[in-house]
Amino acid sequence: MKAAVLFKPNEPLQVVECELDPPRAQEVRVKMKASGVCQSDWHIMNGDWPSPMPIVPGHEAAGEILECGPGVTTVKPGDHVIFSFRPHCGRCRYCTQGRTVLCIGRASVPPGAQHDGTLRLKHKGAGINQMARIGTFSEEVVVPEEMVVPIRKDMPWAQAALVGCCVATGVGAVTRHAKIEAGSTVLVIGCGGVGLNAVQGAMLSGASKIIAADILDNKLEMAKTFGATHTINTATDNDPAKKVKEITGGLGVDYSFDAVSIGPTQALAFDALAPGGHGVAVGVPAATARAQYSPMMMVFGEKTMSGTFYGSVRPDLDFPVLVDHYMNKRLNIDGLISRTYRLEEINEGFKRMMAGEVARGVVVFD
């Protein structure tokens, strides 16, 4: 079998022949069907997120169960599954609260290894790490049972893959984390895969105004097709916060969602809020990033700023619901898929993503 391996940061992925050990207890072997090309993978590839090397990136994916190890009870061979890139032990304080994306029960295990601390993937006899323990840029993977979620079999593979990250993160930030009310006004900053799904989440929730902000006009045009009622190009508008307030009758928005999470976008997410508003950091910032907003205005305006990881979703419950939303034509996932690639074309996928040419590219396996 083949996998796209990163041997050193800031080098191209190499598609090489690998060997895969069989699943052990509470593990499954999955035949990969589709895997999204995501900014989080790029953070691994360029060294933003220090990771054990060599490693197979990829975390937004769907596939078919081929084999189950001893003790597996939630899936069986032939099941279609979406990968969750967060483990959940089921016993720690966060899992028992239903906040499984914050699970700390697996924190002692290296993030590239399986729960017993060993590696299943090998290249020329040497172990290969798997991003988030799943490493889905691979024709087959062995992963913990808890990191796959079974779904209905009529869901298309490429669309199913995107539910595992950008759809869940964007929609969940609005519906699970912020829980916006119908009639709310909303600003979404950054119109990539996650931001477009935050726009969709706001539309599903009945927002009255959905303002999309980005530096690229092509992405703003795309945001309109996902439900944005207004757009702002922050590269050409000298005062985007003022523009937001003009659109909302002078107050600002009730909710803002920052899918970029760099200094200027964090400042805009705060400055564009109405008094009593709630700003949410959705995109994952660099470790050295610091927010830029006024604590004094936070106090006098009773503004709230919070962060959401993975949209605060509960994968076992939410993935099948999001799949149903797509199948019932309440979610537009087709429009997210700008291009598909073969595994051998994966480096081209990242080049196009970083050039802003796509909403989402997807690697499709035979």
N, C-alpha and C positions, 0 to 999 in steps of 0.2 A: 504494500500500500504506500501511497505518497502523502507527504505532509509538507507544508510551507514552514520552514524553520528559520528563525532569526538566530544566527550564531554570535553576532556582535551588534550592539546598538549602532544606528546610523549606517547600516549596510542593508542592501536589498534582501528580501526574503529569498531563500533558496528552496525550490521544490525538489525534495530528495526522497529516495526510497527509505522507508522505515519499517521496523518490526513492532508489533503490538502484542503485549502479553494478554492472556485471557482475564476476564473480570474475577476479582476475589469477592469475599463476602460483602453484601450490600452494594455491589457495583454492577454496572451494565455496559455492554458493548453496543455502540450505536453506529449505524451506517449514515454518514452525513449526506444530506440532500441539498441544503442551502445554508450559506453563512454570509451575513452582512459585513460590509467594509465600513468600519466605525472609527471615529476619532479616538476612542479609548485604545484601540489597537495601535494607533499611531503613537500615542503616548509611551507605549511599551517600546515601539520600534526606534523612536528617536531618543530614548533614555530619560524622558521626563519622569517616568515612574520606574525607578531602579528595580530590576527583576532578575531572577536567576537565569543564567544563560547556559546552554542554548535553550530556546523556548519556541513553542508554536503559539502564535497569537490566535485571536478569534474567540468570540464569546456570544455573538448574536446569531443563533442558529436553530435549525430544526432537522430532524432525522428520524430513522426507523430503528427500533430496538431489534438487534440481532441475537443477543445472548444475555442471559441473566446469571449473575453469580449466586451463591448460596444466600438464602435469607431475603431475597428480593420479593416484595409483596405488592408493590403499587403499579408495576408495569410487567408486560410479558412480551416475548418475541412477536414481532409484527405490529406492535403499537407505534403510532406516530407521536412524536414528542417535540416539545420546545425546550431548549436549554435555559435554565436559570443560572446566571453567573454568580449567585450568592448561595452558599451552603446554609442549611438551617438544621441545627442539631435537635431541635424540638424540646430541649430541656433547660436552656439558659434563661435568664430573666427576660430577654427580649423575645425569644421564641414563645415563651409562655404568655407574653402580652400580645401576641399576634403581630409583632414587629420583626418579622423574620429576616428582613434585609439587614438588620443590625446584629444578627447572630454573633455571639462571642464564643460559642462552644467549640469552634474549630480553630480558634486563633493561634493555638500552639503549633499547628501544622504548617510547614512551608507552603505558600500559596500556589506553587507550581506542581506540588505533589498530591497524591491521593491521601485520604484521611489517615492511612497507616504510615505516612511519611515516605513511601516509596514511589517510584516512577513506573508507569506501564509502557510508555513509548520509548523506543530505542532507535538509534542510528549508528550502524556499524558497531553495535554492542554497547554504546555509551547511552546513558539515560538522557531523555529530552523532557524538559519541563512543559507543562500545559498552562497557558494563561487562565487564571481563575479556576484552575483544576480541570478545565474542559478543553481549551486549545482547539477550536473548531475549524481551523484551516487545515483539515486533515480528512482523508477519505473515510477513515473510521476512528473512533475514539473509545476509550474506556473511562467512565466517569462514575462518581457516586450516584446511587439511585435517587437521592434527595434532590439532585440537580437537573432532573428531567421531569417535565410535566406532561402527562398524556392529554391529547386533544382529539377532536373528531377527525375522521380520515378524509373528509371531503375538502379540507382546508388546503389550498395550494401551498407548495413548499416554500417558495421565496417569500410569500406574504407571511407565512407562519414564522419564518426566521426573524423577521423584523418585529414581531410581537415580543420577542425575547429581550429586546433592549430599547430601541428608539420609540416604539409605540407605547410600551409599558411606562417608560420613563416620562415621556411628554404628557400623555393622557393622565397618568397617575399623579404627576405633580399638581395638576389642576383638580382632579376629582378625588384622589385619595389624600393628598397632603394638605392642600389649601381648602378643599371642599367649598369651592366658590358657590355663591347663591345665584339663582336665576335673576337676570337683570343687571348683573355686575358689569363693570367696565374693566377691561383687561389689556395689558401691554405684554407682548411677547418679544423678547430681544434675541435675535439670532434665528434664522429661518432654515437651518439644516434639518436633518431628520428628527431630532428631539423637539426643536422649536415648532416645526410644522405640526407635530402631534400635540404640543401644548395648545396651539391654535384649535386643533380638532377637539381637544378636551374642553376648551372654553365654549365652543359651539355646542357640543353635546350637553353642556351644563346650562345652556340658555343665556349666555352673556349677551348684553345689549350692544356693546361696542367691543371689537377685538382689533387692537392696533398692533400691527407687525412692524418690527424695526430690524433693518439689516444694512450692510454696506453695499450690497449687490442688487441691482434692479431686477435681475432675472429671478432671484430668490424671493423678492417682494411680490413679483407677479405670481409666482407659484403659491405664495401664502394666501393670495386672494382665492385661489381654487380650493383651498382647504378651510375657508371660512373667515378670513380676515376682512373686516369692514373698512379699515383704513391702513395705510402704509406710510412709513417714514424712512427715508434713506439717511442714515446717521453720518454718512461720509460727506454729504452735500448740505445737510441742514445744520446750521451753526448752533442751534439751541433746540435739540430734540425734546427736552423736557417741557419747554415752553409750547412746542407744537402739540404734545400730548395734552397739555392743559387746555389749549384752544379747542381741541377735538372734544374734550369732555366738559365744556362749559366753564372752564376756569379752575376746576377743582383738582384735576388729576385722576388717575385710575384707582379703582378699588383694589386691584391685584396686579402685580407685575411678576413676570417669570423670565429670569435671565438664563438663557441656554448657552451663553458664552463664558461668563464668569471671569472676566478680566477687569482691571481697575475701572476703566471708563464705563463699561456696561453695568457694573455693580453700582456706580454712582448714578447712572440713569435710572436703574431699577428703583432706587430710593427716591431720587429727586422728582420722579414722575408720579409718585404716590399722592393720592388725596389724604387729608387728615384721617387717621384711623385706618389707613390702607395697609396692605400686607404684601411685602416683596419676598420673592422666593428665589434662591440660588439653585439652579437646576444643573447647569453644566459643571464639570469638575475642573476647578482651577489648578494652576501650578502650585506646588507646595510653598513657594515663596510669595505667592500673591497676598495682598492685603486690601481689604475693602476700603472704599473711599466715599464715606458719607458722614454727615454731621450728627453726632450723638445728641447735640442740643435740639436739633430739629426732630430727632426721634422722640425726645421727651415732650416737647411742646406740641408736636403733631400726633402724638400717640401712634407712631408708625411701628410696624412690626417687620423685622427681617428674619428669615429662617432659611434653612437649607433642607433639601430633600435628596436622598440617595435612592437611585433606582425608582424614582417616583413614589417612594413609600408603598410600593405595591406588595401584595401577598401573592407570589407567583402561582401557588397551587390553586388559589381561588380565582385570581384575576385573569390569568392567561386564557382559560377556556371562555370566560365572559368576553374578552376582547376578540377572540376568534369568532364568537357568535355575533358580535357587533359587525365584524367584517362581512360575515356570510349573510347577514340581514341588511347589508348596505347602509349601516349607520357609521362605519369607519371607512375612510378612503386610504387603503394601503397600496393599491395598484399605482396611484399617482406618486408614491414615494420612490418607486423603483425606476431610476433613470437609466441604468445600464446593468447588464449581467455579464459575468466573466467566467471563464474556465479557471481552474486552480492555477494553471501555468501563467495566467494573465494577472495575477494578484497584484504585482507591483504597479501595473498600469492603473489598477483600481485605486490605489492610494494616491498616485499622481493626480488623477482626475478629481478625487475627493479634496485634496489640498488646494487645487486650483479653483475650487468652488463651482465645478461644472455639473455636479450631481446633487440630488437630494439624498439618495442612497444608491450605492452599487451593491450588487449581491453576487457572490461566487456560487454558481450552480454546479452540482456534481451529477455525474451520470447515474 
